[in-house]
Each structure stands twice: as structure tokens, then as C-alpha cells.
Amino acid sequence: MKFNKDYTGENYRDIALVLGIEEAREAACAAIDQLSKDVGTPATISELGVKAEDIPKISADFRDVCSPGNPRDATIELYQSLM
């Protein structure tokens, strides 16, 4: 969510309002971060055991079905920087 927040228009505002939060983008990201922590969702791929040396191979093979609909265009290099 943080990666896309500046590219989502009012979508995150709607999420924030549903969560009872008035400050849209940052607050929505923070609320989802907290929810993820509460339910034990890893925050980074390194928490899943992915190592820095794995990133070039993973990103070269990256074909995510969600990428075409993502609000923010991303290059392989940008994905690599998310480690």
C-alpha cells in the first residue's frame, strides 16, 4: 500500500473512512500495517526468508498477475529496491 499510496487517488481515503480514520493515505497505510502485524503477515519479503542475493533472479522472473492493474508502474529495478 505504501508503494502505491501516491498513485491511488481517493481509494485509500475510502479505506481510511471505513476504518474510522480521517487522515487518508498515510493513515490507511498505517492501519493496514497494524492489521498485518496483528494477524502475523510478514511486512517484507526478507521476513519470508528471501535473501538480497535472491532478488535479481526473482525480479528477472517476475510476472505478477496484479502488476498490470497496479496504480503505479514499476520496473524490475524498482521492485528490486523494495527488499
Helices and strands as residue ranges (DSSP letters): G 5-7, H 11-18, H 24-39, G 45-48, G 52-54, H 55-60, G 67-69, H 76-80
